[in-house]
Amino acid sequence: EQNGMVCPECNAHHFISPSQRFTMMFGENNWKKIDSPLVKDPDPYNWVDTKKYKDRLKEAKKITDQDSAVLSCEAKINNIEVVVSAVNFKFIGGSISMDESENVLAAIKTAIEKKCPYIFISGSGGMRMMTNMLSLMQMTRMTVGINALREQNLPYIVVATSPTTGGLTASIASLSDICIGETGATWAFAGRRIVENTEKSQLPENFQTVEWAKDKGGQIDLICDRKDIHPTIGTLLSILLKKNSAISSEENETSE
């Protein structure tokens, strides 16, 4: 806990909630929650598997103290205003449905209005099967939101935490200007067993980690330990927005 839920011996990065991450990044009471509308009927299919989806939702809200799997906020990094969204894996596996998409879109709208960067911290099993096609449609809706952000020339940074999988990887988690992988995080689309059965071959031990994606596929730009993510984003934004004096001065307008 003193080390940000990272093992000081093996450097394993354990789960932290969005609110814990925001407090770690910005400090206690230094971030402001962004509210978003909730859909009137979150369970249009009356889904039942081993239990009712309505019951799963109630349980998830109680466990996480969140209305949906996504929590968004306004904050500052290096005195630069930012809007940040983070996914809570303990809310039905961080799966994305209508309420989560509405939260992301509200955050993007806030970023556009404030003309500031948007940071998305992923950690999801993908789209929520209980809402079926309505869940899959949110991949497109969120992508349209990111495109609107891009039209305003506002930076979009993704922090891939464990696990980043499924429809989130197939949509906005892969659309960033810069993608930072949290050390040891899972980065994938389909599950390892599915890929092994499809390819009929033994996969490398580090397959579907952010380290593997950085070295083999170039989908991840850099890897950071949890404690280094905040200062790294601050440095990147200072460069992208020319916010520090050395970068913004005309004498230093070079490729370096």
N, C-alpha and C positions, 0 to 999 in steps of 0.2 A: 504493500500500500504506500509506503514512504517513497518507493521507486516508481510510482505511476503504474502499478500492477504489472511490472516487468521483473522477472526473476533476476536478482543480482548475480547469480551463479551461472545460469545457462542462457540468460537473455531471452527466455521465452516471453512473448507478449500476450498477457492474459486479457480477457474481456473487460472493457470499461463501457459504461453507458454514455450516451451523448451528453447528458448534463455533467457527468464526471469529466469528460473530455473537454467540454467548454470551460469548466472551472479550471482545469489543468492548463489550458491554453491561454485563457484570458484573465484568470483570477476570479475570486468569489465576488459575485454581484457586478461583474464587469461585462456582462453580456445580457442582451434584452431579447426575450423570446418573441418570435414572430408567430402570430396566430393565423390560422387559415380556416375556411369553412369546412364543415363535415357534411358528407352526403346524407340525404334523408334516409335512404335505405341501403345500408352497407352489405346486406345479405339478400340480394334480389333472387337468387336461386334456391333460397332456403336449404343451404348445403348441410348435409349430415354425413360424416364418415364414422370414426370411432366416437365422435361426440358432435354436437351441434356447433356450427361455425359461430353462431351468436354467443354461445358459451365460451368458445375460444377467445373471442374478442373481449368479452368481459374480463376473463382471466388475464389476458395480455395487458389490458389497461390497468388492472389492479397491480400486476407485478412490476410494470415499468413506470407507472404514474404518468403515462403519455396517452394522448388520444389516438395516435397512430404510430407506426414504426419510425417515422421521420420527425426529428425535432430540428427547428431552424432558429437562428438568432442573428442579431446585429451585434457587432463587436469592433474592436480595433486591434490591428497588428502593426507594431512600429508606428503608431499614430496614423495608420492608414485604415479608413473605414472599410469593413468587409461584411459580407453576408455569408453565413455558413449553415449548411444542412448536414446532419449526421443521422445514420440509420442505426436503430437499436435492434441487434440480432435477437434479443430476448422477446421481442414482440413478433410472435409467430415466425421465427426464423428471419426476421428483418424483411419479410416478403412485402412486395409493393402492390398496392391496389389503389382504389380511387382516392381515399383520404390521404395516402402518402403522396400521390401525384399532385393533389391540390396544395399540399404543404410545400412541395418543391416549387411549384409554379408561383405560389405566393412569395417565396423567398427570391426567386428570379425577378419577379415584378419589383420587389423592394430594391434589389441590386440595380436594376435599370433606372428606377426612380432616383436613387441616391448616386447613380453613376459610379458604382464601386465594384470591385471584383467579387466573384462568387466562388465559394469553396464547397465542394461536395465530398463528404467523408462516407465512403461506402462500407457496407458490411451486411450482406444480404444473401439469402438463398435463392433469390430471383423473384419472379412474379407470383402472385398468390393464387393458387389453383382453386381456392374456394369461390373466387369470383370470376374464374374462367376467362372468356373472351374480353370481358370488361377490364380485367387486370392487364391483359396483353395490350389493349389499346393505350394504356398509360405509357408504354414505351415510346409511342409516337408523340403523345401529348407533351411528355417531358423533353423529348428531342426538339420539338417545335420551340419550346421555351429556351433551350440552350441556343438554338439558332437565332432567336430574338436577342439574346445576350450578345452573341457574336456580331450581329449587325451593328451593335453600339460600340464595338471594339473594346469590350470589357473583358479582362482576363478571367478565364475559367480554369480552376485548379482542382484536380481530384486527388484525394488521399485514399488509397486502396488498403483497407484493413481486412482482417480475416473474419469470415470468408467473403470475397467478392465474386459472385457466381451468377449463372443463369441470365435472365432477362436484363438485369442491371448492367452486367458486363456487356451484353449485346446492345445496350443503348447508351445512356448518358455517362456511364463510368468509362467508356472508351472514346469519348468525344472531347476530352480536355485539351487545353493548350499544353499543360504540363501535368504528368501523372506521377505522383509520389507513392511508392509502395512502403507500407510499414513493415519492418523487418519480420520475415517469416510468414507473412500473410498468404493465404490461399487466393489465387487468381485463376479463374476457370470459367468455362461455360457449362459443358456437361460434366458429370461426376467422373472421377478417376476410373471406377469400375466399368462405367459405360464405355469410356474411351478404350480401355484395355480389351473389353469384349468385342468392340467394333474393329479395332486394329489387329487383334489376335497376336499381341506382342507384349513383352514386359516393358513397362515404362520406367524412366529414370526415377530415382528416389525423390528428387526435388522437383519432379514434374508438377505443374500447376501451382508453383509458388511465384511470388513476385520476383524473386531472384532469377528464376528460370525464365520468366517472361521478359525480364530486362536483358538477359544475356542472349536469348535465342530469338525472341520475336520483336524486341524493341517497343513493346506496348507500354512498358514502364520506363520512365526517364531516369529515376534515381531511387535508391533505397535509403530510408532513414529509420533510426531508432525512434521510439515514441517521443523521447525528450527532445529530439532534434527537429521534429516536424515543424513546430511553431517558429523557431528562429529561421529555419530554411525557407518557409513560406514568406516570412518577413523580408528576407534578403531578395527572394525572387520578385516580390511585388515592388520593392524599392527599385529594382532594375527595370522591370516592365513599365512601371509608371513614372520612372525618373524622379523619384521622390527624395533621394538624398543629394546633398550639394555636389558631391564629386561627379555623380552621374548626370545631373541636370545642367552642369556648367558647360558652356560652349567649347571650352578648351579640351574637354574630355569626350567630345562627340566622335569617338572612334569605334571600330568593331570590337576592340578589347573591352 
